[in-house]
């Protein structure tokens, strides 16, 4: 099972940033339907099948009354505080809407994808499912197992009025053919460098703003037996962040757009080749700690390296703010941790304020459910996700909402010195590239992990990497 980027909060009931595991749902082995088989063939990693929840329509009390229904909302576990908030809000919704019943089903990340693939393929899907948009959602759309959102009871499918409640950059990963297929349900998740200010100052260094300066810092720190870049690359996705950013800074956004659009030979673009060479230059310069391919994110290992001055910097999503806060609250609150953009590449075509990462996570709307269930699902999604109250809850958990007008909420947060720059960066980013492993279908994301790890291990050259990946175009 490849790791998802579901990372909301510190180790307060959550195991990892990408895999926050609160073991609540149950799973049973079922035979896959023909539609499920088709989804698997399209590239989804299904594994064992899972329980299919049933959306049960309840007859309206009169012809004039709004439809009522009982639905399930399938969520991947995102840590105890947020999981509990979702359940509490479902209870509030039920009380305010007699006849409706919304049940939040929390599933561990290890079995979540299997459950969703099976549920969407059946004839009794849940009312809503947690997802990441991108390539997986495109597969669902092509298989006609999800539908675009509308305002509940309205005819504006694909163009709901709540679009204006969110930062425009947050909807790109769920917009296909100008129709919106997902509503943001989490904070934004761009990737930044987090660094130890005191350590850099000790060696008379400032945070690097160019890759030339970054390489100079790597060389100097290595002479003092200090790791420049902490990396927990077990699974491959942390290392992918380096390829994403190097590529953007060198060649601009269009390089990956061509890959995503299956342009023949797109992985051989000079910007990709140079980015891969730069990664191997870092490896050969001992920029990363010994044993980094076997270190998993979420264990606290790399955060300890930064805090303890064993390493200077870590490239990670903004969920790591919450992890640092959970491990070292005093160090974070005093501002000893720095945050910075990935450096620019001299002569590169990419804008140094472009972002890489997950715009956010989403609720997606299954097809093949009754009109009443769809109505309640759309009504609950807007009730849960688009309100100032939800933005306030997200900020309290160290998240950065994508709900517009959230700036004032940061004033009372102990993490405001970090959350405000993240929010401003997302608002102003000329381009926000969705994480490559989520933007691509699983059939291309899986070999991307394998070949990139081979490249980090110096067992594969940039040309060999490009040739291997071009085979999946």
N, C-alpha and C positions, 0 to 999 in steps of 0.2 A: 504494500500500500504506500503510494507516494504521499509525502507530507503535504497537507494543505496549509494555506496561509491564514489561519484563523487564530488571531493572537490578541487577545483582549485582556490585558491585566497581568499583574505580578503573581507570584506563587501563593495566592490566597485561595486555595482550592483548585488552582489550575496547574497542570504539569508543565506545559511548554507554551511558547508563543504561538507556533503554528498548530500545535495539537493540544489545546486546552481540554483536558479529559475529565469530565464529571460523569461517571458511569451511572446513567440512569436508563435509558431505553432498553428494551429486550429485543432479541432477534431469534427467528426460527427459520429452519431450512425449508425453502419452497422451490417448486419447479418454476423455472423462468418461462414467462409467456413468450410468444413470438416477437412481441414488441420489445421486450427486455433483451432478447437475443439480438435484435437489430441494434439496440443501443450499445450493447457490448461490442458488436462488430464495428460500430462507429468509433470505438476507441475508449469507451468509459471503462475504468477499472472496477468491476462489479464484485468479484470475489463471491462470498456466500450471500444468498438472498436474505431478505429481512421481512419482518411483519408488515403487511399492507394495511394501513389505517383506512377506515371507511368514513366518508363524509355523508351523513344521513340527513336528508332534507326533512324539515318539519313543516307541515302544511300551514300556510298563512291563515291567520284568524279571520281575515275578510279579504275581499278582492282589493280593497283600498290599502290594506296594511303592507308594510315592507316584508319581503321574504325573510323567513327565519331558517336556521339550519344549525346542526352540530358539525363542527369541523375539527380536524387535528392540524396543528402547525408543527412541522418537523424542523427542529433546530439541531445544529451541531453544538456540542458542549462548548461554552465560551467562558467557563469559570463560574463558580458558585454565585457571586454577587449579581452578575448580569442574567444568568439562568433564572435565578429567583425573581428578579425584577420582571422578566418576561411573563412568568407564571402569575405574578401578582397583578400585572396589567390585564391579563386574560380574564381574571376574576372580576376586575373593575368593569371591563367591557361587558361581561355577561350580566352583571347587575344593572348596567345602564341600558341593556338591550334584551328585555324579557323574551324568552323563546330561543335565544341564541346560546350556544355553548361552544367555547373555544378551549381546546385542550392543547397545552404545550408539551410536546414529546421531545425530551432531550436525549440525543444519541451520541455516544463517544465517537471521536473522529475516525477511529480505526474501522468502524463498521458503517459509518454514515453514508458514504458514497454508494455502497451496495444497497442499502435500504432505499435511498432515493431512486436509483436506477430501476429497481424492482417496482417501487410504488408508482412511479410515473408511467411505467409500461403497463400497469394493470388497469382494470376498468373502474376501480374505486380508489383513486389517488387521494392524498391528503389535501386540505384546503390551500396550504402554503408550504413551501420548502425553503430552507436556508441554502444559499448558494453564493457563487463568486462571479457569476457572469462569464464573459469571455468565451473561450473555445468550448467549454462544456455546455454552456447555455446555447451556443450556436448549434451544437449537436442536438440538444433537446428541441430547439425550434425546427430544425430540419426534419426531425422525427415527429413533429406535430404533437408533442406531449406537454407543451407549455403554451400559454396564450399571453398576449399583451395585456397590460393593466389598463383599466378604466376607472373613473370615479364610480363608486358603487351605484348601480342602477342607471347609469348614464350611457350614452352611445359614443363616448370619446375614447374607445379602445385604442391604446397606443399613445394617447396624448392626454393623460390625466392632469387635472388642474394642479395637483400637488408637485408637479415637476419644478415649479418655481420656488418651492420650499427648500430645495437642496442646491448646493453648489453645482454649477453646470458640469464641472469636470468629474463629478461623482457618478454621472449617468451614462458616460460613454461606454462602459463595459457591458451595459445591459440595453443599449439602443441598437436595434438592427432594422434596416430599411425604414429609418425614421420613426420606429415604434419602440416604446419603452416596455421592457419585459421584466423589470425588477425595481423594487423600492429599497433604498439604502436602509440597512438595519444595524449598522455598526459605525464606529469612528473611521476616519480616513487613515491610511496606513502607508504613507510614503517612507522611503528609505533615506537615512542620513548617517553621517559619521557621528559617533559619540566618543568623547575623548576625555582624558585626564589632564586638566589644565595645569596642575602643579608639576606633573611629569614633563610636559613639554617645556614649561618655564625653566625647569631644572637644567635642561640642556640648551637653553636660550633659543627655543623653537617657538614659532607661532603656528597656528593651525594652517596646513597647506591649502592654498587656493588654486594651485596648478599641479599637474601631475609631475612636472619637473621638480617642483619643491617637495612633493610627496616622495619621490625616489631619493632625493637628497636626504630627507629625514630618515627614510628606511636605512640608508647606508650609515648615517651617523649613529642612530640608535643601536644598530647591530654591533657596532664597535664597542658599545657599552653593555652588550649582552641584554639589551632590552628589545622585546618583540614590538615591532611597530604596529602590526595589524593582528588583533585577535580574531580568530576565525573558527567557528564551530560548524564544520562542513560535512558532518555525517548526514547523508541524505541528498547532498548536492545543491539544495536551494540557496544556502547562504553564499556559496561561491558564485552562483548565477548572478547575484546582484552586481558583482564586479564586471561581468561580461555585459550586463545590461547598461551600466553607466559608462564604461569605457566606450562601448559602441555608440551610444548617444552623443557623448562629448566629441568623438572623432568624426562621426558621419552624419549626425542628426537623426531625427525620428524616422525618416523615410526608409532607412536601412532595415529596421525591423518590420515596418509596414509591408515592405516587399516580401519578407519572409512569411509574415502572417497571411499574405495574399497568395502564397504558394508560387511566387515567381521562380521560374527555373534558375537554378544556380545561385539563388540569393544568398546562401551561406558563404559564398566565395567573395562577397563584397570586400573590397580592401579595408573597409572600416572594421569588419568582423575579424579579418586576419590580423590586423594591427592590434585590436583589442585582445585577442588571444595571445599574441606575442608579449603584450604588456603584462598580462597575467603571469606568463611564464617567467618574465623578467623579475617580477615580485617574488615568485617562488624561489628562483635561483639566488636572489639576494637575501634569502631567509627573512622575508617580511613577516611570515606567519609563524606561529609557534610550532614546536615539534609535536607531531601527532595530531595535527588539526583535522585530518580526514576522519578520524575516529571520535571526535568530540561532538556531542549533540547539543543543539541549542535547547535552553530550558533547564539545564542542569545547574546553571549559575556559574559555570566554569569561566566563561569569557568575561562575564560581568565582574567576577572576582579579580581576574587579571587586570582589568582596567582600574578598578577601585584600589587595588593593592600596588599599583605602579609597576606591575610586571609587564604590562602591555600599554601602549599609548592610545590606540584607537580601535574602534569596532564599527564596521559597516553593518547596519541592521535597521529594521523597520521601527517606526516610532512606538510600537508596542513595548520596545525595550525600555522606554522611559518608566513605564509601570513596573517592569522587572527590577530595574535599578532602584526605584523607590521602595519596592518591597524588600530588597536585600539591604540597602544602605540609605535609609531615609534621611539621616543627618547629612551625609555627604551630598546627596542630591539637593536638599532644601537650601544648603548654603551656597549653591551655585558652583561647586567644585567640578561638576561634570559639564563639559562643553558639548555643543551640537553644531554641526556644520554641513554644508552642501558637499557633494562629491566634487573634487577639483575639476577645473577646466583643463582641456588639452590645448597647448599652444598650437595655433593654426587649425584647430578643429572647427567643424561646422556646427556643432551642437551648442545650444544656449546653456550657459552654466547654471541657470535656474530651472531648467527642465527637471522633472521628477520621474523617478521609477518607483514601483511598488504597487500595492493594491489600493485602488481608489477607495474602496470600502467593501463590505460584504452586503448581501441582499436577501430579500424575500422574493421568491419567484412563484408564479401563479400556474399551477397545473391545469391542463385541459382535461377533458373527459370527466368533468364533475357537473353536477346539476346547476341550473341557473341560480337557485337559492344558495347553494354552497359557494358559488363564485361571488355572489353579492356579499355574503357575510365575510368571505376572505378579503375582498377588496376593501370593505368597510373597516375590518380589524387592522389591516396593514396600514392604512392611513392613520387610524386611531393610535397605533403603537409607535409608528416610526417618524412622523413628521411634526411632532409638537415640541414647543420649547421645554416642556417637562422632560421629554426624553433626552433632549440635548443637555439639560442640567444633570440628569442621571449619568450620562456618558462622561461629562467633565468630572463628576465626583469619582469616577472610576479611573481617571487618568487618560481618558480617550479624547480625541479631537473630533467633534461632530462635523458632519457635512451638511447639517441643517443651517440655512442662512440665518444671519442675525445672532450667531452664537458668541460673538466676540465678548460681550459684556459678562458672560458667564465665567470667563477665565480670571476675572479680577479677584475672586475669593478662593481660587485654587492654589494650593501650596506648590503646584507644578506649573504655574502660569509662565514662568520664565522659559519653559520649554514648549508648552502647548500653544502659546501665542505665535512664536516663530513658525511652528508647523502649520497652524491655521492660515497665517499670512502667506506662507510659501505655496500652499495649495490654491489659495485664491488667486495668486499672481502668476502661477506657473504658466509659461507659454505652451508647455506640453507636459502631460502627465501620462507616461507610458505604463500600462497595466503590466504586471509581472508576467514575464514571458511564459513561465510554466503554467499560468492560468489563462493567458491569452490564446495559447495553442491548445489543440486537442491533445488528449492523453497519448494518442499514437505518435505524436511528435515530442511531447514533453518528456516521456519516459526515456527515449534515446538521448535527448538533450542532457538529462542528468548524467547518464552513463558516460557519454563522450566527454563532457566537461570535466567530470572527475578524473577521467583518464588523462586529460590535458593538464590538470592541476598536479597529477602524479608524475608528469613528464614522460608518460608512456604513450603519448599521442602528440603529433605535431599540429600546428594550426591548419596546415593543408589537409592532413588526414581527418581532422575534425570536420572541416568544411565538406570534404568529399563524403564522409559518412552521413552528415546531416542533409546534404543535398539529395541523398537517396530517399528521404522522407518527404520531399517537396511534391 
